[in-house]
Amino acid sequence: MSLLLNHPEAIEKIKAEIDANVPADRLLDEQDLPKLSYMQNVITETLRLYPPVPFLIPHVASEDCTVGGYNISKGTMLLVNLWAIHRDPRLWDEPTKFMPERHETTNGEGFMLPFGAGRRKCPGGGIASRVLGLTLGTMIQLFEWERVSDELVDMTEGTGFSIPKVKALEAICKPRQGIEELSLVLH
């Protein structure tokens, strides 16, 4: 939400995408997610800029090898700096800029690793992506969002396992017009 509040045009695009693809009388559900490509691009771009963790789980070299021209001895602990990969200017145009449109093509595929890769990939990555989509989509479907002031949301990162923001997010949300027509019956 912090990035979106700093980019209200992205909120408007997601809102328009939801309004065009989800019937007005119900909440979006998991079957709607594939139709919400711009919203998925926003989530992917957010995970690129602010991955769940800055480093992937440490690995240990099972044999002597060479990685990127460096000789690695068997038993050496290896860390993958996800934060640096996702902001590497050799891999991404304007790497520190929030640009969801960059994910409309497969450019960058293979460099997006928010949940790791291979057999040690986070087993919860798929469900996390769906929950992110459902949560963000529902928040935008139901509410109008804005910053509490004209100042941009402070995106300064703190220290910790999951790179928390230094300053907690404060936002104003108001029910969207027409929300009362939604059928909020749980099935």
N, C-alpha and C positions, 0 to 999 in steps of 0.2 A: 504494500500500500504506500510505503514511503516514496518509492520511485514514481508510482502513479500519481500521487499528489503533487509531485514536482513536474509531472507531464500530464496535465489534465486532458490534453488532446487524445492521449492514449485511453483514458477512461471513457471519453466520448466514443471512440472507435469501438471499444469493447461493448459499450452499452448498445450502440447501433447494431453490432453483430448479434448480440443476444436478442434484441428486439426483432431482428429479421429472421432468426432461426429457431426461436423458442416461442410456442404459442403463448399469448398474453394471459391465458387463464391458468397457467401452472408454473411451478418453479422449474428451472433447468434441472436435468438429471444426467446421469452418466452417458446415456445414449446421445445427448446433445453435444458432448465435448468434441467429437471429431469435426463437427460443423463450425466450431468456434476457433478457427485457425489463427486469427490475430491474437486472441486471448492466449492461446498456447504459445505463440511467439513471444508475448510479453512475459509469460512464466519462464520460458527458456532463457530469454535475455536477462531476466532477474537472477536466475540461477547461475548464469555466466558471470555476472558482475558480483554477485553475493552468494557464492556456493554455500551449502549447508555447513561445510567445514573447509578450512584453508588447505589442509593436507589430507591426502588419502591415507588409508590404513597402511602403516609401515610394512614393507616386504623385506625378506632376507634373500640375498642372492644364493641360489642353490648350487651354483658352480661359478668358477671364474668366467668373467665375460667382459665385453667392452660395450659401454653405453655412451653414445654421443662423443666418442673419441677418448673416453676415460676408462681406464682399466679398473674393474671392480673385482675384488677378491671374494671367493666363496665365503659366506657367513656375514658379509657386510649388510648392514641395515640400509634400505633404500626408502626414501620418502619422495612422493610425487607432490610438487607444489601446485596444487590445483588453482589457487588464486592467481599465480603467475602465468600459468598456461592460458587461463581465461582472459588475461589482460595483455597477452604478448602481442606487440605491434607487428610481428612477423606473421602472425596467424589471423589477426583481426584488424580491419580498418577502423580507425578511431576507437581503440580498445576500451577507453574509459567512458565513452559516450553511450547512453541508453538508446539503442536503436533496434526495437523489436523486428523491424522489417528485414534486418540482416538474416533472419532465420526463414525467410520465405523460400529460399533456395537451399540446396544442400551444402552451400559454401560453409566451411567450418565444421562439417560433419567429421566426427572422429576427434575433434578438439574439444567437444562439449562433454565433460566428464563429471557432472555434479554429483553423481552417485557412484563414481568409479567405473571400472570396465572389467570385462573378462569374468573369470570364475569367482573373483573376490568382490564383484560388484555388489553394492548394497541390495539385499533381497527385498527391501521395502521401497526401492526407488519407484517402481511402477505404481504402487498404491499411493505413495506420497504425491506423485504427479497428478493422479486422479483426484485426490483430496484437495490439492492446491487448486486445480481447475474448478471443482465443485464449490469450494469455499469462496474463491475470488469471484467466480461467476455469480454466485448467489448474492454476495455482498454488493456487487454492482447492479444486479437485476433489481434488488430491493431498495437500494439507497442511493441518494446523491451524496457525493463525497467532496470535501474541500479542506484546504489548510485552515488552521486557526488564525493565521495572519498572512500578510502578503509575502513574508519571508519564505524562502524555500525550506523544505524539511531538511534538517541537518542529517547528512548521511555519514558522518564521521563514525568510523568503526572502532570499537573497543578491543580489548584483548579477551581471549577465552577460547575454549574449544570450538565454539560455533560462531565466532566473530560477531558478537552482539553490537547493536548500535550504542553509542555513548549516551545519546539522549533518547528517552522513550518517545514513541510516536504519539502525537496528539492530533486528532482530526475531528472535523464536524461531519456528522452524517444525519441526513434527513430522509424520511421515507419518500420514495419516488411517487410521483403522481400516478394514479391508476393501480397502485399496489393492492388496494382493497379488493380488486377484481380477481386476484390470484386465488386459486384453490389450494389452500394449505393443508389439505387432508393428507395424512400420512397413510401410505398403503402398506 
